[in-house]
């Protein structure tokens, strides 16, 4: 995705009601890679699939630990590390799946941050 020229960002910042607020254009510049990135991705099927896979991993990886223990061997460290990482990943993905779409999540977060900064 190509960089949006500054002369295009300033009018967008003004339309957001931020005339003279340079930080809005800075924020638009910072997040411009996300704008349009999700084009054609108006549902959350990818997030649902990732969430389901993470739950499957959480539920089935312990089986491998048991197999290694039954064989009297130490399970590979990657199994425990993955299970620990899933503890943070599953709630993260659950939040995205709960949203109607990823785009709404990004837009909502930006709008919330913008309204907080505009009210100061």
Secondary structure as a PSIPRED ss2 file (coil, helix, strand):
# PSIPRED VFORMAT (PSIPRED V4.0)

   1 X C   1.000  0.000  0.000
   2 X C   1.000  0.000  0.000
   3 X C   1.000  0.000  0.000
   4 X C   1.000  0.000  0.000
   5 X C   1.000  0.000  0.000
   6 X H   0.000  1.000  0.000
   7 X H   0.000  1.000  0.000
   8 X H   0.000  1.000  0.000
   9 X H   0.000  1.000  0.000
  10 X H   0.000  1.000  0.000
  11 X H   0.000  1.000  0.000
  12 X H   0.000  1.000  0.000
  13 X H   0.000  1.000  0.000
  14 X H   0.000  1.000  0.000
  15 X H   0.000  1.000  0.000
  16 X C   1.000  0.000  0.000
  17 X C   1.000  0.000  0.000
  18 X C   1.000  0.000  0.000
  19 X C   1.000  0.000  0.000
  20 X C   1.000  0.000  0.000
  21 X C   1.000  0.000  0.000
  22 X H   0.000  1.000  0.000
  23 X H   0.000  1.000  0.000
  24 X H   0.000  1.000  0.000
  25 X H   0.000  1.000  0.000
  26 X H   0.000  1.000  0.000
  27 X H   0.000  1.000  0.000
  28 X H   0.000  1.000  0.000
  29 X H   0.000  1.000  0.000
  30 X H   0.000  1.000  0.000
  31 X H   0.000  1.000  0.000
  32 X C   1.000  0.000  0.000
  33 X C   1.000  0.000  0.000
  34 X C   1.000  0.000  0.000
  35 X C   1.000  0.000  0.000
  36 X C   1.000  0.000  0.000
  37 X C   1.000  0.000  0.000
  38 X C   1.000  0.000  0.000
  39 X C   1.000  0.000  0.000
  40 X C   1.000  0.000  0.000
  41 X C   1.000  0.000  0.000
  42 X C   1.000  0.000  0.000
  43 X C   1.000  0.000  0.000
  44 X C   1.000  0.000  0.000
  45 X H   0.000  1.000  0.000
  46 X H   0.000  1.000  0.000
  47 X H   0.000  1.000  0.000
  48 X H   0.000  1.000  0.000
  49 X H   0.000  1.000  0.000
  50 X H   0.000  1.000  0.000
  51 X H   0.000  1.000  0.000
  52 X H   0.000  1.000  0.000
  53 X H   0.000  1.000  0.000
  54 X H   0.000  1.000  0.000
  55 X H   0.000  1.000  0.000
  56 X H   0.000  1.000  0.000
  57 X H   0.000  1.000  0.000
  58 X H   0.000  1.000  0.000
  59 X H   0.000  1.000  0.000
  60 X H   0.000  1.000  0.000
  61 X H   0.000  1.000  0.000
  62 X H   0.000  1.000  0.000
  63 X H   0.000  1.000  0.000
  64 X H   0.000  1.000  0.000
  65 X H   0.000  1.000  0.000
  66 X H   0.000  1.000  0.000
  67 X H   0.000  1.000  0.000
  68 X H   0.000  1.000  0.000
  69 X H   0.000  1.000  0.000
  70 X H   0.000  1.000  0.000
  71 X C   1.000  0.000  0.000
  72 X C   1.000  0.000  0.000
  73 X C   1.000  0.000  0.000
  74 X C   1.000  0.000  0.000
  75 X C   1.000  0.000  0.000
  76 X C   1.000  0.000  0.000
  77 X H   0.000  1.000  0.000
  78 X H   0.000  1.000  0.000
  79 X H   0.000  1.000  0.000
  80 X H   0.000  1.000  0.000
  81 X H   0.000  1.000  0.000
  82 X H   0.000  1.000  0.000
  83 X H   0.000  1.000  0.000
  84 X H   0.000  1.000  0.000
  85 X H   0.000  1.000  0.000
  86 X H   0.000  1.000  0.000
  87 X H   0.000  1.000  0.000
  88 X H   0.000  1.000  0.000
  89 X H   0.000  1.000  0.000
  90 X H   0.000  1.000  0.000
  91 X H   0.000  1.000  0.000
  92 X H   0.000  1.000  0.000
  93 X H   0.000  1.000  0.000
  94 X H   0.000  1.000  0.000
  95 X H   0.000  1.000  0.000
  96 X H   0.000  1.000  0.000
  97 X H   0.000  1.000  0.000
  98 X H   0.000  1.000  0.000
  99 X C   1.000  0.000  0.000
 100 X C   1.000  0.000  0.000
 101 X C   1.000  0.000  0.000
 102 X H   0.000  1.000  0.000
 103 X H   0.000  1.000  0.000
 104 X H   0.000  1.000  0.000
 105 X H   0.000  1.000  0.000
 106 X H   0.000  1.000  0.000
 107 X H   0.000  1.000  0.000
 108 X H   0.000  1.000  0.000
 109 X H   0.000  1.000  0.000
 110 X H   0.000  1.000  0.000
 111 X H   0.000  1.000  0.000
 112 X H   0.000  1.000  0.000
 113 X H   0.000  1.000  0.000
 114 X H   0.000  1.000  0.000
 115 X H   0.000  1.000  0.000
 116 X H   0.000  1.000  0.000
 117 X H   0.000  1.000  0.000
 118 X H   0.000  1.000  0.000
 119 X C   1.000  0.000  0.000
 120 X C   1.000  0.000  0.000
